[in-house]
């Protein structure tokens, strides 16, 4: 099985870049990156030191429901090139020793028993294992320290 890492959709980010509000109907906060641990969820790269970025609340689910977690994410302040979705580990996942991987079903509910902290070198194999199951539609990658959404992994 082949898998694909998916960044936030450009349309979603364009709304924010054009002055839109976040999941809490707030204007995103503007900050300057220190270059350490500020991952853009659109290009899936670390935002370089001295570069302006936005902090906003994001809900990576299509509708509100009990499992629709909302949390903080970062975006470059200005439009950046979206990560080319493929099976290679994005840069933002290479700078931490581990991440949480969690499977979700077609109704966007957590598939219990799938969530666990995975060492970074094993992310691809674990995602493929989860996605080989019929009851899992996609996998979230989340920070193992703060549970922040990083990206989605799907079948290719």
C-alpha positions in Angstrom: 0.0 0.0 0.0 1.2 3.5 -0.7 0.2 6.5 1.4 0.1 10.2 0.9 0.8 13.0 3.4 -1.7 15.9 2.9 -1.2 19.5 4.0 -4.0 21.9 4.6 -5.8 22.7 1.4 -4.8 25.9 -0.4 -8.4 27.1 -0.4 -8.5 26.8 3.4 -5.3 28.8 3.7 -6.3 31.4 1.1 -9.3 32.3 3.3 -7.0 33.1 6.2 -4.4 34.8 4.0 -7.1 37.1 2.6 -8.1 38.3 6.0 -10.5 35.5 7.1 -11.1 34.4 10.6 -10.1 31.1 12.2 -12.3 28.3 13.7 -13.2 30.5 16.6 -14.1 33.4 14.4 -11.1 35.3 15.5 -8.4 37.2 13.5 -5.2 35.1 13.5 -2.4 36.4 15.6 0.8 37.6 13.8 4.2 36.5 15.1 7.8 36.4 14.0 9.4 33.0 13.9 12.5 32.1 15.9 13.1 29.3 13.4 12.6 26.6 16.0 9.5 24.5 16.0 7.1 26.7 14.0 5.7 24.3 11.3 3.5 25.7 8.5 0.6 23.4 7.9 0.4 24.4 4.2 3.9 23.9 3.0 4.8 21.4 5.8 8.1 23.2 6.3 9.6 24.9 9.4 9.0 28.7 9.1 12.5 30.3 8.9 13.8 32.6 11.7 12.7 36.2 11.2 9.7 35.2 9.0 6.2 36.5 9.9 3.6 33.8 10.5 0.1 33.4 11.8 -1.2 31.5 14.8 -4.9 30.4 14.5 -7.4 28.0 15.7 -8.1 25.2 13.3 -10.5 22.3 13.2 -9.4 19.6 10.7 -12.8 18.1 10.4 -15.7 18.9 7.9 -18.3 19.6 10.7 -18.6 20.0 14.4 -19.2 16.8 16.3 -17.9 15.4 19.6 -14.6 14.2 18.1 -13.9 17.4 16.1 -10.9 18.7 18.0 -9.8 22.3 17.5 -6.3 23.5 18.3 -3.6 26.0 17.3 -1.7 25.8 14.1 0.8 28.0 12.3 0.8 29.3 8.7 3.3 31.5 6.9 1.9 35.0 7.0 1.9 35.1 3.2 0.9 32.4 0.7 3.4 29.6 0.3 3.7 26.6 -2.0 1.5 23.8 -0.8 3.3 20.6 0.1 3.4 18.2 -2.8 1.4 15.3 -1.5 3.4 12.1 -1.7 4.6 9.3 0.5 7.8 11.0 1.6 8.0 12.2 5.2 7.4 16.0 5.2 10.1 18.2 6.7 7.9 19.2 9.6 7.9 15.6 10.7 11.6 15.2 10.6 12.5 17.5 13.5 10.9 15.6 16.3 11.6 12.2 17.7 8.0 11.0 17.7 4.4 11.9 16.9 0.9 10.7 17.7 -0.8 8.8 14.9 -4.5 8.3 15.2 -7.0 6.6 12.9 -10.4 8.0 12.0 -13.4 6.4 10.3 -15.7 7.6 7.5 -17.8 9.6 10.0 -14.6 11.4 11.3 -14.7 9.6 14.6 -11.6 8.3 16.4 -11.2 4.6 15.9 -10.4 3.6 19.4 -7.2 1.7 20.0 -5.4 3.3 17.0 -3.8 6.3 18.7 -0.3 6.0 20.0 3.0 7.7 20.0 5.2 6.5 17.1 8.9 7.1 16.7 9.4 9.3 13.6 11.3 6.6 11.5 8.2 4.4 11.9 5.5 6.9 10.9 5.2 5.7 7.3 4.9 2.0 8.3 2.4 2.6 11.1 0.3 4.8 8.8 0.2 2.1 6.1 -0.7 -0.5 8.7 -3.6 1.6 10.0 -4.8 2.5 6.5 -4.8 -1.2 5.5 -7.8 -1.6 7.8 -11.3 -1.2 6.3 -12.6 0.8 9.3 -10.0 3.6 9.0 -10.5 6.3 6.4 -7.5 8.5 7.3 -4.9 9.1 9.9 -4.0 12.3 11.7 -0.4 13.1 12.6 -0.3 15.1 15.9 2.5 16.5 18.1 3.4 14.0 20.8 4.0 16.8 23.2 1.1 19.2 22.6 -1.4 17.1 20.5 -1.3 19.8 17.8 -2.6 18.8 14.4 0.3 18.4 11.8 -1.2 16.8 8.7 -3.4 14.0 7.4 -2.3 10.7 5.9 -4.5 9.0 3.3 -4.3 6.0 1.0 -2.8 6.9 -2.3 
